[in-house]
Amino acid sequence: MSGEYGTIASRAAFREELRRAIAMASKLVAKYPAHPAFQVIGKQLDVMQKTTDGRDPSEDERQSIDVGLVVVRELEGWREEDVFELGQAIHPLAAFYEDWPTDEDARREALG
């Protein structure tokens, strides 16, 4: 399973992966409090969580998130495993959030 959404094959799986990414980002904010990229990433992940908690995010909400670009622009080249893992987790989350597919479409994409 490795489509555009990685292994995220449903909205429930998206929410679970999002919680995991938020926890990773929180640890990095604590580790690098002066680095603004981790603050931005954490805030955008929180917005993603708030806008998908019990509802579908609006198109405007989905278009307002650019966390994938922040990762590419600000964290590219970091060699620390925890930073790399966060970057790897964010790309499928960002793609899923932007598209907000049905569970059926997400499952089909995850199967490749």
C-alpha positions as CSV (number, residue, x, y, z in Angstrom):
1,M,0.0,0.0,0.0
2,S,1.7,3.2,-1.1
3,G,-0.4,5.5,-3.2
4,E,-0.5,9.3,-3.0
5,Y,-1.8,9.0,0.6
6,G,0.8,6.5,1.7
7,T,-1.0,3.9,3.7
8,I,-3.9,6.2,4.7
9,A,-6.8,4.2,3.4
10,S,-9.7,5.9,5.2
11,R,-10.6,9.1,7.0
12,A,-10.3,7.3,10.3
13,A,-6.8,6.2,9.3
14,F,-6.1,9.9,8.4
15,R,-7.2,11.0,11.8
16,E,-5.0,8.4,13.5
17,E,-1.9,9.4,11.4
18,L,-2.6,13.1,12.1
19,R,-2.6,12.5,15.8
20,R,0.7,10.7,15.5
21,A,2.2,13.6,13.4
22,I,0.9,16.1,16.0
23,A,2.8,14.2,18.7
24,M,6.0,14.2,16.6
25,A,5.7,17.9,15.9
26,S,5.1,18.7,19.5
27,K,8.3,16.9,20.5
28,L,10.2,18.8,17.8
29,V,8.8,22.1,19.0
30,A,10.1,21.3,22.5
31,K,13.4,20.2,21.1
32,Y,13.9,23.2,18.8
33,P,11.8,26.0,20.4
34,A,13.5,28.8,18.4
35,H,13.0,27.1,15.0
36,P,9.8,28.7,13.5
37,A,9.2,25.9,11.0
38,F,8.2,23.5,13.8
39,Q,5.8,26.1,15.2
40,V,4.2,26.5,11.8
41,I,3.9,22.8,11.2
42,G,2.4,22.2,14.6
43,K,-0.2,24.9,14.1
44,Q,-1.2,23.7,10.7
45,L,-1.5,20.1,11.9
46,D,-3.7,21.4,14.8
47,V,-5.9,23.2,12.3
48,M,-6.2,20.1,10.2
49,Q,-7.3,18.2,13.3
50,K,-9.9,20.9,14.3
51,T,-11.4,21.1,10.8
52,T,-11.8,17.3,10.5
53,D,-13.0,16.6,14.1
54,G,-16.5,15.3,13.4
55,R,-16.9,17.1,10.1
56,D,-15.6,17.5,6.6
57,P,-13.2,20.5,6.1
58,S,-14.4,23.1,3.6
59,E,-12.6,23.6,0.4
60,D,-11.3,27.0,1.7
61,E,-9.9,25.3,4.8
62,R,-8.3,22.6,2.8
63,Q,-6.6,25.1,0.4
64,S,-5.3,27.2,3.4
65,I,-2.9,24.5,4.5
66,D,0.6,24.4,3.0
67,V,2.3,22.2,5.6
68,G,3.8,20.0,2.9
69,L,5.5,23.0,1.3
70,V,6.8,24.2,4.7
71,V,8.4,20.7,5.2
72,V,10.1,20.8,1.8
73,R,11.2,24.4,2.1
74,E,12.3,24.4,5.8
75,L,13.3,20.9,6.7
76,E,14.9,19.5,3.5
77,G,18.4,18.3,4.3
78,W,17.9,17.8,8.1
79,R,19.6,14.5,8.9
80,E,17.9,13.8,12.2
81,E,15.7,10.7,12.2
82,D,12.8,12.4,14.1
83,V,12.7,15.3,11.6
84,F,12.9,13.0,8.7
85,E,10.0,10.9,10.1
86,L,7.8,13.9,10.6
87,G,8.5,15.0,7.0
88,Q,7.6,11.5,5.7
89,A,4.4,11.5,7.7
90,I,3.3,15.0,6.6
91,H,3.3,14.5,2.8
92,P,0.6,11.8,2.7
93,L,-1.4,13.7,5.3
94,A,-1.3,16.9,3.3
95,A,-2.3,15.2,0.1
96,F,-5.2,13.5,1.8
97,Y,-6.4,16.7,3.5
98,E,-6.2,18.7,0.3
99,D,-8.2,16.1,-1.6
100,W,-10.4,14.9,1.3
101,P,-11.3,11.7,-0.5
102,T,-14.1,9.3,0.4
103,D,-13.0,6.2,2.2
104,E,-13.6,4.2,-1.0
105,D,-11.4,6.6,-3.0
106,A,-8.7,6.6,-0.3
107,R,-8.7,2.8,-0.1
108,R,-8.4,2.5,-3.9
109,E,-5.5,5.0,-3.9
110,A,-3.7,3.3,-1.0
111,L,-3.9,0.0,-2.9
112,G,-2.2,1.7,-5.8
